[in-house]
Amino acid sequence: MPTRGARPTRGLRAVNVRDAMTTPIVTCMPDVPIEEVAELMAHNRIHSVVVLQPPAADAAPAHRRWGVLSDLDLVTAVPWGAGLPACEAGSVAASPQVVIRSDETLAAAARLMAEYRTAHLLVTEEGADEPVGILSALDVARALAAGAEGHEPAPPSTRAAVSPGDRLVIAPHRQGERPRDAEVLEARGAGGGPPYLVRWEDTGRVSLHYPGSDSAVEHITAE
C-alpha cells in the first residue's frame, strides 16, 4: 500500500511537496479495464491512478504521456459503460494533468490545485522519466491539520464544552439574514468539544458540524 508523507508541523510555505506526497504511486497502462482500476483503488485505498502511455517517438516531455484517472473519472464512466465494450483506463482518465516539482512548497501546490481546479498533482524530479509521487488535496489538508497543532485555541464561544440539548447559533453572513440555530445532539470531540452532531432548526436535518468563529454555544442544559 502506498505510504503517506510525514506530517509537517509548520505552515505550507515551510513544507516541500516531497515531504507530503504519496509514494510510491499506483500506475497502470491505458488498455487496463476500469474494473481492474477500481480494484486497484479499493485495494490500495487511493483516489487516483496514474495512467502511463507507451514511450513516444517524438521529443515531447515524458509527463505529456501521463494521465490521471481519479475515482470521480471512474464513477462518471460507469453509467456510460453499461452494455458497451469494456471501458479502458486511457479513455476514461480525464482529470487535469498538472505537474509540480518535488522541491516546490505545499503553498505553491495549493495554488496550482486552485488554479486548475484539480485535487491531484503529479510530482516530478529532475532525471526521472516517470512521476515519483502524487500529491492530493487530502495530503495538503493533513499538512494544514498538523500545522495547526501549535496554534492558539479558538475563542471560548466556539470551543466551550457542550452537552446534548445545548444550542449552536451561527451568526448571519449577510444583512437581513437570520442566524441559524441548531440543537446539539452529541459532542464528538474530546472533552465535549467539536465536531458536534446537530439538528438544524430551519430544516430539521442532522449533520456533523465543526463551528467556526461565527458560532456561539448557548448552554441550555447548564441553565
Contacts in CASP RR format, 6 or more apart in sequence:
PFRMAT RR
TARGET T0000
AUTHOR 0000-0000-0000
METHOD contacts of the structure
MODEL  1
MPTRGARPTRGLRAVNVRDAMTTPIVTCMPDVPIEEVAELMAHNRIHSVV
VLQPPAADAAPAHRRWGVLSDLDLVTAVPWGAGLPACEAGSVAASPQVVI
RSDETLAAAARLMAEYRTAHLLVTEEGADEPVGILSALDVARALAAGAEG
HEPAPPSTRAAVSPGDRLVIAPHRQGERPRDAEVLEARGAGGGPPYLVRW
EDTGRVSLHYPGSDSAVEHITAE
1 44 0 8 1.000
1 45 0 8 1.000
2 22 0 8 1.000
2 23 0 8 1.000
2 24 0 8 1.000
2 25 0 8 1.000
2 26 0 8 1.000
2 44 0 8 1.000
2 46 0 8 1.000
3 22 0 8 1.000
3 23 0 8 1.000
4 20 0 8 1.000
4 22 0 8 1.000
4 139 0 8 1.000
4 142 0 8 1.000
5 19 0 8 1.000
5 20 0 8 1.000
5 21 0 8 1.000
5 22 0 8 1.000
5 23 0 8 1.000
5 139 0 8 1.000
6 19 0 8 1.000
6 20 0 8 1.000
7 142 0 8 1.000
7 143 0 8 1.000
7 146 0 8 1.000
8 14 0 8 1.000
8 15 0 8 1.000
8 19 0 8 1.000
8 20 0 8 1.000
8 106 0 8 1.000
8 143 0 8 1.000
8 146 0 8 1.000
8 147 0 8 1.000
9 146 0 8 1.000
9 147 0 8 1.000
9 149 0 8 1.000
9 150 0 8 1.000
10 147 0 8 1.000
11 106 0 8 1.000
11 107 0 8 1.000
11 143 0 8 1.000
11 144 0 8 1.000
11 147 0 8 1.000
12 105 0 8 1.000
12 106 0 8 1.000
12 107 0 8 1.000
12 109 0 8 1.000
12 110 0 8 1.000
12 140 0 8 1.000
12 143 0 8 1.000
12 144 0 8 1.000
13 105 0 8 1.000
13 106 0 8 1.000
13 107 0 8 1.000
14 105 0 8 1.000
15 105 0 8 1.000
15 106 0 8 1.000
15 143 0 8 1.000
16 102 0 8 1.000
16 103 0 8 1.000
16 104 0 8 1.000
16 105 0 8 1.000
16 106 0 8 1.000
17 100 0 8 1.000
17 101 0 8 1.000
17 102 0 8 1.000
17 103 0 8 1.000
17 104 0 8 1.000
17 105 0 8 1.000
17 106 0 8 1.000
17 108 0 8 1.000
17 109 0 8 1.000
17 121 0 8 1.000
17 123 0 8 1.000
17 135 0 8 1.000
18 102 0 8 1.000
18 103 0 8 1.000
18 123 0 8 1.000
20 106 0 8 1.000
20 135 0 8 1.000
20 139 0 8 1.000
20 140 0 8 1.000
20 142 0 8 1.000
20 143 0 8 1.000
21 102 0 8 1.000
21 123 0 8 1.000
21 132 0 8 1.000
21 133 0 8 1.000
21 134 0 8 1.000
21 135 0 8 1.000
21 139 0 8 1.000
22 46 0 8 1.000
22 133 0 8 1.000
22 134 0 8 1.000
22 135 0 8 1.000
22 136 0 8 1.000
22 139 0 8 1.000
23 123 0 8 1.000
23 132 0 8 1.000
23 133 0 8 1.000
23 134 0 8 1.000
24 133 0 8 1.000
25 50 0 8 1.000
25 131 0 8 1.000
25 132 0 8 1.000
25 133 0 8 1.000
25 134 0 8 1.000
26 40 0 8 1.000
26 41 0 8 1.000
26 44 0 8 1.000
26 46 0 8 1.000
26 49 0 8 1.000
26 50 0 8 1.000
27 49 0 8 1.000
27 50 0 8 1.000
27 51 0 8 1.000
27 52 0 8 1.000
27 130 0 8 1.000
28 36 0 8 1.000
28 37 0 8 1.000
28 40 0 8 1.000
28 49 0 8 1.000
28 50 0 8 1.000
28 51 0 8 1.000
28 52 0 8 1.000
28 69 0 8 1.000
28 89 0 8 1.000
29 51 0 8 1.000
29 52 0 8 1.000
29 54 0 8 1.000
29 89 0 8 1.000
30 51 0 8 1.000
30 52 0 8 1.000
30 53 0 8 1.000
30 88 0 8 1.000
30 89 0 8 1.000
30 90 0 8 1.000
30 91 0 8 1.000
30 93 0 8 1.000
31 88 0 8 1.000
31 89 0 8 1.000
31 90 0 8 1.000
32 88 0 8 1.000
32 89 0 8 1.000
33 86 0 8 1.000
33 87 0 8 1.000
33 88 0 8 1.000
33 89 0 8 1.000
34 74 0 8 1.000
34 77 0 8 1.000
34 78 0 8 1.000
34 86 0 8 1.000
34 87 0 8 1.000
34 88 0 8 1.000
34 89 0 8 1.000
34 92 0 8 1.000
35 86 0 8 1.000
37 49 0 8 1.000
37 69 0 8 1.000
37 74 0 8 1.000
37 89 0 8 1.000
37 92 0 8 1.000
38 74 0 8 1.000
40 46 0 8 1.000
40 49 0 8 1.000
41 47 0 8 1.000
41 48 0 8 1.000
41 49 0 8 1.000
41 71 0 8 1.000
41 74 0 8 1.000
47 70 0 8 1.000
47 71 0 8 1.000
47 119 0 8 1.000
47 120 0 8 1.000
47 136 0 8 1.000
47 138 0 8 1.000
48 68 0 8 1.000
48 69 0 8 1.000
48 70 0 8 1.000
48 71 0 8 1.000
48 95 0 8 1.000
48 120 0 8 1.000
48 134 0 8 1.000
48 136 0 8 1.000
49 68 0 8 1.000
49 69 0 8 1.000
49 89 0 8 1.000
50 66 0 8 1.000
50 67 0 8 1.000
50 68 0 8 1.000
50 69 0 8 1.000
50 122 0 8 1.000
50 131 0 8 1.000
50 134 0 8 1.000
51 66 0 8 1.000
51 67 0 8 1.000
51 68 0 8 1.000
51 69 0 8 1.000
51 89 0 8 1.000
51 90 0 8 1.000
51 93 0 8 1.000
52 65 0 8 1.000
52 66 0 8 1.000
52 67 0 8 1.000
52 130 0 8 1.000
53 65 0 8 1.000
53 66 0 8 1.000
53 67 0 8 1.000
54 65 0 8 1.000
55 65 0 8 1.000
56 64 0 8 1.000
56 65 0 8 1.000
62 129 0 8 1.000
62 130 0 8 1.000
63 97 0 8 1.000
63 99 0 8 1.000
63 122 0 8 1.000
63 124 0 8 1.000
63 131 0 8 1.000
64 97 0 8 1.000
66 97 0 8 1.000
66 122 0 8 1.000
66 130 0 8 1.000
66 131 0 8 1.000
67 90 0 8 1.000
67 93 0 8 1.000
67 95 0 8 1.000
67 97 0 8 1.000
68 93 0 8 1.000
68 95 0 8 1.000
68 96 0 8 1.000
68 97 0 8 1.000
68 118 0 8 1.000
68 120 0 8 1.000
68 122 0 8 1.000
68 134 0 8 1.000
69 89 0 8 1.000
69 90 0 8 1.000
69 92 0 8 1.000
69 93 0 8 1.000
69 94 0 8 1.000
69 95 0 8 1.000
70 94 0 8 1.000
70 95 0 8 1.000
70 119 0 8 1.000
70 120 0 8 1.000
72 95 0 8 1.000
73 92 0 8 1.000
73 93 0 8 1.000
73 94 0 8 1.000
73 95 0 8 1.000
74 92 0 8 1.000
76 94 0 8 1.000
77 87 0 8 1.000
77 92 0 8 1.000
80 87 0 8 1.000
81 87 0 8 1.000
95 118 0 8 1.000
95 119 0 8 1.000
95 120 0 8 1.000
96 116 0 8 1.000
96 117 0 8 1.000
96 118 0 8 1.000
97 122 0 8 1.000
98 112 0 8 1.000
98 113 0 8 1.000
98 116 0 8 1.000
98 118 0 8 1.000
98 120 0 8 1.000
98 121 0 8 1.000
98 122 0 8 1.000
99 121 0 8 1.000
99 122 0 8 1.000
99 123 0 8 1.000
99 124 0 8 1.000
99 131 0 8 1.000
100 108 0 8 1.000
100 109 0 8 1.000
100 112 0 8 1.000
100 121 0 8 1.000
100 122 0 8 1.000
100 123 0 8 1.000
100 124 0 8 1.000
100 135 0 8 1.000
101 123 0 8 1.000
101 124 0 8 1.000
101 125 0 8 1.000
101 126 0 8 1.000
102 123 0 8 1.000
102 124 0 8 1.000
102 125 0 8 1.000
102 132 0 8 1.000
102 133 0 8 1.000
106 135 0 8 1.000
106 140 0 8 1.000
106 143 0 8 1.000
109 121 0 8 1.000
109 135 0 8 1.000
109 140 0 8 1.000
110 140 0 8 1.000
112 118 0 8 1.000
112 121 0 8 1.000
113 119 0 8 1.000
113 121 0 8 1.000
113 137 0 8 1.000
113 140 0 8 1.000
119 136 0 8 1.000
119 137 0 8 1.000
119 138 0 8 1.000
120 134 0 8 1.000
120 135 0 8 1.000
120 136 0 8 1.000
120 137 0 8 1.000
121 134 0 8 1.000
121 135 0 8 1.000
121 136 0 8 1.000
122 131 0 8 1.000
122 133 0 8 1.000
122 134 0 8 1.000
123 131 0 8 1.000
123 132 0 8 1.000
123 133 0 8 1.000
123 134 0 8 1.000
123 135 0 8 1.000
124 131 0 8 1.000
124 132 0 8 1.000
125 132 0 8 1.000
153 159 0 8 1.000
154 212 0 8 1.000
154 213 0 8 1.000
155 213 0 8 1.000
157 215 0 8 1.000
157 216 0 8 1.000
157 217 0 8 1.000
158 194 0 8 1.000
158 211 0 8 1.000
158 212 0 8 1.000
158 213 0 8 1.000
158 215 0 8 1.000
158 216 0 8 1.000
158 217 0 8 1.000
159 193 0 8 1.000
159 194 0 8 1.000
160 193 0 8 1.000
160 217 0 8 1.000
160 219 0 8 1.000
161 187 0 8 1.000
161 191 0 8 1.000
161 192 0 8 1.000
161 193 0 8 1.000
162 168 0 8 1.000
162 184 0 8 1.000
162 187 0 8 1.000
162 192 0 8 1.000
162 193 0 8 1.000
162 196 0 8 1.000
162 217 0 8 1.000
162 219 0 8 1.000
163 184 0 8 1.000
163 187 0 8 1.000
163 192 0 8 1.000
163 219 0 8 1.000
163 221 0 8 1.000
163 222 0 8 1.000
164 184 0 8 1.000
164 185 0 8 1.000
164 186 0 8 1.000
164 187 0 8 1.000
164 221 0 8 1.000
165 183 0 8 1.000
165 184 0 8 1.000
165 185 0 8 1.000
165 220 0 8 1.000
165 221 0 8 1.000
166 183 0 8 1.000
166 184 0 8 1.000
166 217 0 8 1.000
166 218 0 8 1.000
166 219 0 8 1.000
166 220 0 8 1.000
166 221 0 8 1.000
166 222 0 8 1.000
167 181 0 8 1.000
167 182 0 8 1.000
167 183 0 8 1.000
167 184 0 8 1.000
167 217 0 8 1.000
167 218 0 8 1.000
167 220 0 8 1.000
168 181 0 8 1.000
168 182 0 8 1.000
168 183 0 8 1.000
168 184 0 8 1.000
168 196 0 8 1.000
168 198 0 8 1.000
168 209 0 8 1.000
168 211 0 8 1.000
168 215 0 8 1.000
168 216 0 8 1.000
168 217 0 8 1.000
168 218 0 8 1.000
169 179 0 8 1.000
169 180 0 8 1.000
169 181 0 8 1.000
169 182 0 8 1.000
169 215 0 8 1.000
169 216 0 8 1.000
169 217 0 8 1.000
169 218 0 8 1.000
170 179 0 8 1.000
170 180 0 8 1.000
170 181 0 8 1.000
170 182 0 8 1.000
170 211 0 8 1.000
170 214 0 8 1.000
170 215 0 8 1.000
171 179 0 8 1.000
171 214 0 8 1.000
171 215 0 8 1.000
171 216 0 8 1.000
172 178 0 8 1.000
172 179 0 8 1.000
172 180 0 8 1.000
173 214 0 8 1.000
180 200 0 8 1.000
180 201 0 8 1.000
180 202 0 8 1.000
181 200 0 8 1.000
181 201 0 8 1.000
181 202 0 8 1.000
182 196 0 8 1.000
182 198 0 8 1.000
182 199 0 8 1.000
182 200 0 8 1.000
182 201 0 8 1.000
182 209 0 8 1.000
183 198 0 8 1.000
183 199 0 8 1.000
183 201 0 8 1.000
184 196 0 8 1.000
184 197 0 8 1.000
184 198 0 8 1.000
184 217 0 8 1.000
185 196 0 8 1.000
185 197 0 8 1.000
185 198 0 8 1.000
185 199 0 8 1.000
185 206 0 8 1.000
186 196 0 8 1.000
186 197 0 8 1.000
187 193 0 8 1.000
187 194 0 8 1.000
187 196 0 8 1.000
187 197 0 8 1.000
188 194 0 8 1.000
188 195 0 8 1.000
188 196 0 8 1.000
188 197 0 8 1.000
188 208 0 8 1.000
189 195 0 8 1.000
194 209 0 8 1.000
194 210 0 8 1.000
194 211 0 8 1.000
195 208 0 8 1.000
195 209 0 8 1.000
195 210 0 8 1.000
196 208 0 8 1.000
196 209 0 8 1.000
196 210 0 8 1.000
196 211 0 8 1.000
197 206 0 8 1.000
197 207 0 8 1.000
197 208 0 8 1.000
197 209 0 8 1.000
198 206 0 8 1.000
198 207 0 8 1.000
198 208 0 8 1.000
198 209 0 8 1.000
199 205 0 8 1.000
199 206 0 8 1.000
200 206 0 8 1.000
200 207 0 8 1.000
211 217 0 8 1.000
END
